Amino acid sequence: MQTGSAHAPHQHDSTLRRVSWAAARQATFHCLTGCAIGEVLGMIIGTSLGWHDAATVALAVALAFLFGYALTMRGVLRAGLPFRAAVRVALAADTVSIAVMELVDNAVMLTVPGAMEAGIGGVVFWASLAGALAVAFVVTLPINRALMSRGKGHAVVHALH
């Protein structure tokens, strides 16, 4: 029988790592940046063109994934990884985080009365979008921390730095 903490400094437990909230917050902000660029761009395009809510959300989600992955790939390509490896790292690092963030922020946008119909000149549109992204950040933060503590998610990217 082993005594002492399972996370003592001399032990190497690869299944669970201590991850600070600050590190998780940084990773979540990184994810939020890519998501926000794509989300805002998609919402602006779809809303400006008068698209149906479903088409606007689909475009916003697709662009959020594109920009989220692109931001991660930029960093890992700079670290010297070849393109295919960078794609694999971006997929491993960001997929869950972006998916949760997009699910939450689009759910908020769709439930705020008049947010999607307000148009890009409306305060309701921008306030709802900002609020939706803030809620998505809060929901995604503990998920990213849990993933990172298991060596997944953004921990994959941090291992390259």
Backbone as numpy.savetxt, mean C-alpha at the origin, in Angstrom:
# Nx Ny Nz CAx CAy CAz Cx Cy Cz
13.44 -28.98 27.83 12.59 -27.80 27.83 13.48 -26.57 27.83
13.14 -25.63 26.96 13.94 -24.42 26.82 13.38 -23.34 27.73
14.27 -22.60 28.37 13.81 -21.51 29.22 14.15 -20.20 28.55
13.54 -19.13 29.01 13.82 -17.80 28.49 12.88 -17.46 27.35
13.06 -16.27 26.85 12.21 -15.74 25.79 12.50 -16.43 24.46
11.47 -16.64 23.70 11.63 -17.22 22.37 12.28 -16.23 21.42
12.38 -14.97 21.82 12.94 -13.94 20.96 14.20 -13.34 21.58
14.93 -14.12 22.31 16.18 -13.64 22.89 17.15 -13.27 21.77
18.00 -12.27 21.99 18.89 -11.79 20.93 19.79 -12.85 20.34
20.17 -13.86 21.11 21.10 -14.87 20.61 20.42 -15.94 19.76
19.11 -15.95 19.73 18.40 -16.95 18.95 18.03 -16.36 17.59
17.94 -17.21 16.59 17.60 -16.77 15.24 16.28 -17.40 14.84
15.20 -16.76 15.19 13.87 -17.24 14.86 13.43 -16.54 13.57
13.48 -17.26 12.47 13.17 -16.65 11.18 11.67 -16.47 10.95
10.83 -17.01 11.81 9.41 -16.89 11.58 8.81 -15.64 12.19
9.45 -15.04 13.18 8.89 -13.85 13.80 10.01 -12.90 14.21
9.94 -11.68 13.72 10.94 -10.66 14.01 10.27 -9.50 14.71
11.05 -8.80 15.48 10.53 -7.60 16.13 10.60 -6.45 15.12
9.47 -5.90 14.77 9.39 -4.79 13.82 8.77 -3.61 14.53
9.45 -2.49 14.49 8.94 -1.29 15.16 7.76 -0.71 14.39
6.95 0.03 15.12 5.83 0.72 14.48 6.37 1.77 13.52
7.53 2.36 13.84 8.13 3.36 12.95 8.50 2.73 11.60
9.08 1.54 11.62 9.43 0.86 10.37 8.17 0.50 9.58
7.16 0.03 10.28 5.90 -0.31 9.62 5.23 0.94 9.06
5.31 2.03 9.80 4.73 3.30 9.35 5.45 3.77 8.07
6.78 3.67 8.06 7.54 4.06 6.88 7.15 3.22 5.67
7.03 1.92 5.86 6.64 1.02 4.76 5.23 1.35 4.28
4.34 1.65 5.22 2.95 1.96 4.86 2.87 3.29 4.13
3.66 4.27 4.56 3.71 5.55 3.84 4.23 5.35 2.42
5.22 4.48 2.28 5.75 4.17 0.94 4.64 3.60 0.07
3.90 2.65 0.63 2.80 2.04 -0.10 1.72 3.07 -0.41
1.41 3.91 0.58 0.39 4.94 0.41 0.77 5.90 -0.72
2.04 6.20 -0.85 2.49 7.12 -1.90 2.13 6.59 -3.28
2.51 5.36 -3.55 2.18 4.76 -4.84 0.69 4.62 -5.04
0.00 4.17 -4.00 -1.46 4.01 -4.07 -2.14 5.35 -4.32
-1.70 6.36 -3.60 -2.33 7.67 -3.73 -2.13 8.26 -5.12
-0.94 8.12 -5.67 -0.70 8.63 -7.02 -1.66 7.97 -8.01
-1.72 6.64 -7.98 -2.60 5.92 -8.88 -4.07 6.16 -8.59
-4.42 6.15 -7.32 -5.82 6.34 -6.92 -6.32 7.71 -7.34
-5.56 8.74 -7.03 -5.98 10.11 -7.37 -6.06 10.27 -8.88
-5.05 9.80 -9.59 -5.06 9.90 -11.04 -6.26 9.17 -11.64
-6.50 7.94 -11.17 -7.65 7.18 -11.66 -8.98 7.84 -11.36
-9.11 8.36 -10.15 -10.36 9.05 -9.77 -10.56 10.31 -10.61
-9.48 11.05 -10.82 -9.58 12.28 -11.63 -9.99 11.93 -13.07
-9.34 10.95 -13.65 -9.65 10.58 -15.04 -11.08 10.08 -15.15
-11.44 9.09 -14.34 -12.79 8.51 -14.42 -13.89 9.51 -14.12
-13.68 10.33 -13.09 -14.69 11.31 -12.72 -14.82 12.39 -13.79
-13.68 12.85 -14.31 -13.69 13.90 -15.34 -14.36 13.43 -16.62
-14.18 12.16 -16.94 -14.79 11.62 -18.15 -16.23 11.16 -17.94
-16.72 11.26 -16.70 -18.10 10.89 -16.41 -18.33 9.39 -16.43
-17.28 8.62 -16.16 -17.40 7.18 -16.15 -18.27 6.71 -14.99
-18.80 5.53 -15.14 -19.55 4.86 -14.08 -18.59 4.62 -12.91
-19.12 4.56 -11.70 -18.29 4.35 -10.51 -17.40 3.11 -10.63
-17.95 2.02 -11.16 -17.18 0.78 -11.26 -15.97 0.94 -12.17
-16.15 1.61 -13.30 -15.03 1.83 -14.23 -13.99 2.76 -13.62
-14.45 3.78 -12.92 -13.53 4.71 -12.28 -12.71 4.00 -11.20
-13.37 3.20 -10.38 -12.68 2.45 -9.33 -11.70 1.45 -9.94
-12.11 0.77 -11.00 -11.22 -0.20 -11.65 -9.96 0.49 -12.17
-10.12 1.65 -12.79 -8.95 2.39 -13.27 -8.07 2.84 -12.11
-8.68 3.35 -11.06 -7.93 3.82 -9.89 -7.15 2.68 -9.24
-7.76 1.52 -9.13 -7.08 0.36 -8.54 -5.92 -0.09 -9.43
-6.16 -0.18 -10.72 -5.10 -0.61 -11.64 -3.91 0.36 -11.58
-4.19 1.65 -11.57 -3.11 2.63 -11.51 -2.42 2.62 -10.14
-3.16 2.36 -9.08 -2.54 2.27 -7.75 -1.55 1.12 -7.70
-1.93 -0.03 -8.24 -1.00 -1.16 -8.28 0.20 -0.81 -9.17
-0.04 -0.23 -10.32 1.04 0.13 -11.24 2.05 1.07 -10.57
1.56 2.15 -9.98 2.46 3.11 -9.36 3.10 2.56 -8.08
2.35 1.78 -7.32 2.91 1.16 -6.12 4.06 0.23 -6.45
3.85 -0.64 -7.43 4.91 -1.55 -7.84 6.08 -0.77 -8.45
5.78 0.25 -9.25 6.84 1.03 -9.90 7.74 1.71 -8.88
7.16 2.26 -7.82 7.99 2.91 -6.79 8.91 1.91 -6.10
8.39 0.75 -5.81 9.22 -0.27 -5.18 10.31 -0.74 -6.14
9.94 -0.97 -7.37 10.91 -1.44 -8.36 12.03 -0.42 -8.57
11.68 0.84 -8.54 12.71 1.88 -8.70 13.80 1.72 -7.65
13.39 1.51 -6.41 14.35 1.35 -5.33 15.18 0.08 -5.44
14.54 -1.02 -5.76 15.29 -2.28 -5.82 16.15 -2.38 -7.07
15.75 -1.73 -8.14 16.62 -1.66 -9.32 17.87 -0.85 -9.00
17.69 0.23 -8.23 18.85 1.01 -7.79 19.79 0.19 -6.91
19.22 -0.77 -6.18 20.03 -1.63 -5.31 20.80 -2.68 -6.12
20.54 -2.72 -7.43 21.31 -3.60 -8.30 20.61 -4.87 -8.74
19.35 -5.05 -8.37 18.65 -6.26 -8.81 18.32 -6.17 -10.29
18.38 -7.30 -10.99 17.92 -7.31 -12.39 16.40 -7.10 -12.44
15.91 -6.71 -13.60 14.51 -6.34 -13.75 13.55 -7.44 -13.28
13.76 -8.67 -13.71 12.83 -9.76 -13.34 12.81 -9.99 -11.83
13.97 -9.90 -11.20 14.05 -10.05 -9.75 13.35 -8.87 -9.07
13.50 -7.69 -9.63 12.84 -6.50 -9.08 11.33 -6.63 -9.14
10.83 -7.19 -10.23 9.38 -7.43 -10.35 8.92 -8.40 -9.27
9.65 -9.48 -9.06 9.28 -10.46 -8.03 9.30 -9.82 -6.64
10.30 -9.01 -6.36 10.38 -8.34 -5.06 9.20 -7.38 -4.89
8.88 -6.61 -5.91 7.76 -5.66 -5.83 6.44 -6.40 -5.59
6.24 -7.49 -6.28 5.01 -8.27 -6.09 4.93 -8.82 -4.67
6.05 -9.36 -4.19 6.07 -9.91 -2.83 5.91 -8.82 -1.77
6.51 -7.68 -2.02 6.51 -6.61 -1.01 5.20 -5.87 -0.93
4.55 -5.67 -2.06 3.45 -4.70 -2.10 2.05 -5.25 -2.33
1.91 -6.45 -2.80 0.59 -6.92 -3.23 -0.45 -6.86 -2.11
-0.15 -7.43 -0.96 -1.14 -7.44 0.13 -1.42 -6.01 0.60
-0.37 -5.23 0.78 -0.53 -3.86 1.26 -1.38 -3.02 0.31
-1.07 -3.08 -0.97 -1.85 -2.31 -1.95 -3.28 -2.81 -2.02
-3.46 -4.12 -2.00 -4.82 -4.67 -2.08 -5.68 -4.20 -0.91
-5.13 -4.25 0.29 -5.89 -3.80 1.47 -6.17 -2.31 1.36
-5.14 -1.55 1.01 -5.30 -0.11 0.91 -6.37 0.25 -0.12
-6.35 -0.40 -1.24 -7.32 -0.11 -2.30 -8.74 -0.55 -1.92
-8.85 -1.69 -1.30 -10.15 -2.15 -0.84 -10.76 -1.14 0.12
-9.97 -0.69 1.08 -10.48 0.23 2.09 -10.78 1.60 1.50
-9.82 2.17 0.76 -10.07 3.54 0.31 -11.20 3.63 -0.71
-11.34 2.62 -1.56 -12.47 2.66 -2.50 -13.80 2.38 -1.81
-13.79 1.54 -0.80 -15.03 1.32 -0.03 -15.48 2.62 0.63
-14.52 3.37 1.18 -14.86 4.65 1.80 -15.41 5.61 0.74
-14.71 5.72 -0.39 -15.16 6.64 -1.45 -16.58 6.30 -1.92
-16.86 5.02 -2.04 -18.17 4.61 -2.54 -19.28 4.78 -1.51
-18.92 4.83 -0.23 -19.95 4.96 0.81 -20.21 6.41 1.24
-19.32 7.33 0.86 -19.56 8.74 1.19 -20.56 9.30 0.18
-21.72 9.71 0.66 -22.75 10.22 -0.26 -22.23 11.39 -1.11
-22.35 11.22 -2.43 -21.99 12.29 -3.35 -20.52 12.43 -3.67
-19.66 11.62 -3.07 -18.22 11.76 -3.29 -17.84 11.51 -4.75
-18.35 10.46 -5.32 -18.00 10.11 -6.70 -18.68 11.03 -7.72
-19.79 11.59 -7.33 -20.53 12.46 -8.25 -20.11 13.92 -8.14
-19.34 14.26 -7.12 -18.99 15.67 -6.86 -18.12 16.27 -7.95
-17.36 15.46 -8.63 -16.45 15.99 -9.64 -15.18 16.51 -9.02
-14.15 16.68 -9.87 -12.85 17.06 -9.33 -12.79 18.49 -8.83
-13.80 19.28 -9.11 -13.85 20.65 -8.59 -14.58 20.73 -7.26
-15.11 19.61 -6.79 -15.91 19.62 -5.57 -15.10 19.32 -4.32
-15.40 20.05 -3.27 -14.73 19.83 -1.99 -15.05 18.43 -1.45
-16.27 17.97 -1.67 -16.67 16.65 -1.18 -15.79 15.56 -1.81
-15.49 15.71 -3.09 -14.64 14.74 -3.78 -13.27 14.67 -3.12
-12.61 15.80 -2.97 -11.25 15.84 -2.44 -11.20 15.48 -0.95
-12.16 15.96 -0.19 -12.19 15.63 1.24 -12.43 14.13 1.43
-13.31 13.56 0.62 -13.60 12.13 0.71 -12.38 11.31 0.30
-11.71 11.74 -0.76 -10.53 11.01 -1.22 -9.41 11.07 -0.19
-9.18 12.24 0.38 -8.15 12.38 1.42 -8.51 11.54 2.64
-9.78 11.61 3.05 -10.22 10.81 4.19 -10.12 9.33 3.93
-10.47 8.91 2.71 -10.41 7.49 2.34 -8.97 6.98 2.40
-8.04 7.77 1.91 -6.63 7.37 1.95 -6.11 7.32 3.38
-6.57 8.24 4.21 -6.15 8.24 5.62 -6.67 6.99 6.34
-7.93 6.65 6.10 -8.50 5.44 6.71 -7.75 4.21 6.21
-7.45 4.17 4.92 -6.72 3.04 4.35 -5.34 2.90 5.00
-4.68 4.01 5.26 -3.37 3.97 5.93 -3.50 3.34 7.31
-4.48 3.80 8.08 -4.67 3.31 9.45 -4.98 1.82 9.46
-5.78 1.36 8.53 -6.13 -0.07 8.47 -4.93 -0.91 8.01
-4.16 -0.38 7.07 -3.05 -1.14 6.47 -1.82 -1.19 7.37
-1.62 -0.20 8.21 -0.43 -0.12 9.07 -0.21 -1.40 9.90
-1.17 -1.86 10.69 -0.91 -3.08 11.48 -0.75 -4.33 10.61
-1.36 -4.33 9.45 -1.20 -5.47 8.54 0.23 -5.51 8.03
0.76 -4.34 7.63 2.15 -4.29 7.17 3.11 -4.68 8.28
2.84 -4.23 9.50 3.72 -4.58 10.62 3.72 -6.10 10.84
2.54 -6.70 10.78 2.45 -8.15 10.96 3.19 -8.89 9.85
3.03 -8.45 8.61 3.74 -9.06 7.50 5.25 -8.93 7.66
5.69 -7.73 8.00 7.12 -7.49 8.16 7.70 -8.32 9.29
6.94 -8.50 10.35 7.44 -9.28 11.49 7.63 -10.75 11.11
7.00 -11.17 10.03 7.13 -12.54 9.53 8.08 -12.62 8.34
8.79 -11.52 8.08 9.75 -11.50 6.97 9.09 -11.37 5.61
7.85 -10.92 5.57 7.11 -10.79 4.32 6.82 -9.31 4.07
6.11 -9.04 2.98 5.74 -7.66 2.67 6.98 -6.81 2.48
6.98 -5.64 3.06 8.08 -4.70 2.88 9.39 -5.17 3.51
9.35 -6.19 4.33 10.59 -6.76 4.88 11.47 -7.30 3.76
10.84 -7.74 2.67 11.58 -8.25 1.52 12.42 -7.13 0.92
11.85 -5.92 0.83 12.55 -4.77 0.28 13.63 -4.31 1.25
13.30 -4.25 2.52 14.27 -3.78 3.53 15.50 -4.69 3.59
15.34 -5.94 3.27 16.47 -6.87 3.28 17.48 -6.53 2.19
17.06 -5.76 1.20 17.96 -5.41 0.09 18.74 -4.13 0.35
18.38 -3.42 1.39 19.07 -2.14 1.67 20.20 -2.31 2.64
